[in-house]
Amino acid sequence: MNDSPNRPAARMVQVPDDREGQRLDNFLLGQLKTAPKSLIYKIIRSGQVRVNGGRAKPERKLLAGDEVRIPPLSLAAAGKPALPPKGLLAALEAAIVFEDARLIALNKPSGLASHGGSGIVHGAIESLRALRPGQSLELVHRLDRDTSGLLLVAKKRSALRELQALLREDHGAGIEKRYMTLLLGRMPDGVMSVDAPLHIGLRQGGERHVVVHKNGKPSLSHFRVLERIAGMSLCEVKIDTGRTHQIRVHAQHLGHPVAGDDKYGDTAANKKLRETAGLKRLFLHAASLKFSLEQGRAHYDLDAPLADDLRSALDRLG
């Protein structure tokens, strides 16, 4: 016999009003809190998950009233994941730079992924959920693993929807995003804007690699030199779009790659910076976010101080 009285049955879940617009994969992560992300994608891609009776992709945006079939999962497959290390939880608690009833702003450390997956068990959002059990927390956007700085997490579904709408507005111009970066070489004075479309390709092994390409997505960055340091340029970068690796590829396109960038940068220069300034990672920091919620009634002007390792590298170079 295939069936067992202890085997869980498939269940149908109706999408509530406050989950309208949520991606299917994120909806399932909320329904199956003990299941690893890899299992969520497996059951979607194998067709075990159905939306209104049909197969669906992980990125499908759900509508209120949609019927989602969630297949039976064995306890072994959906076993409780290990808790993040106490040191990581303590560091994450210390990294909270702002919190109110709508959102949490983290000064994400470099090296911490925004979310788990691809061999990463504990990303920022999984660790924050472990730190705040029982709270409904959703990532608003993502930062590259090597990039430090402001990462927004929504505490309310209404805030998540409004923030995601701002990110979609004019390719992301609804939220003013500024970064700090150290570029190799001497950038020209004033503001240098880079309007160059970006295309995501894959290298052998599945690694993402972004290039400037005429068939890519529109991408716009504005670089402004703040200070000259040891023949390099400390810059503020305002981005009007939020493409994958945008600042790093636009900087490379200018001929002034980001210091410490092992994907798009200068290997010899990075080695010298490790030896002379102790710079062991990408010099890119999400420094500020400015936006308004509640139809413009609630204004946010958030800042995250430059990470200690980047500040130390500047001191040694100066």
Secondary structure as GFF3:
##gff-version 3
##sequence-region A 1 318
A	DSSP	beta_strand	11	14	.	.	.	ID=ss1
A	DSSP	three_ten_helix	17	19	.	.	.	ID=ss2
A	DSSP	alpha_helix	24	31	.	.	.	ID=ss3
A	DSSP	alpha_helix	37	45	.	.	.	ID=ss4
A	DSSP	beta_strand	50	51	.	.	.	ID=ss5
A	DSSP	beta_strand	67	70	.	.	.	ID=ss6
A	DSSP	alpha_helix	86	94	.	.	.	ID=ss7
A	DSSP	beta_strand	96	99	.	.	.	ID=ss8
A	DSSP	beta_strand	103	108	.	.	.	ID=ss9
A	DSSP	alpha_helix	124	131	.	.	.	ID=ss10
A	DSSP	beta_strand	138	139	.	.	.	ID=ss11
A	DSSP	beta_strand	148	154	.	.	.	ID=ss12
A	DSSP	alpha_helix	157	168	.	.	.	ID=ss13
A	DSSP	three_ten_helix	169	172	.	.	.	ID=ss14
A	DSSP	beta_strand	176	183	.	.	.	ID=ss15
A	DSSP	beta_strand	191	195	.	.	.	ID=ss16
A	DSSP	beta_strand	198	202	.	.	.	ID=ss17
A	DSSP	beta_strand	208	212	.	.	.	ID=ss18
A	DSSP	beta_strand	220	229	.	.	.	ID=ss19
A	DSSP	beta_strand	232	239	.	.	.	ID=ss20
A	DSSP	alpha_helix	246	254	.	.	.	ID=ss21
A	DSSP	alpha_helix	267	277	.	.	.	ID=ss22
A	DSSP	beta_strand	284	293	.	.	.	ID=ss23
A	DSSP	beta_strand	298	303	.	.	.	ID=ss24
A	DSSP	alpha_helix	308	317	.	.	.	ID=ss25
###
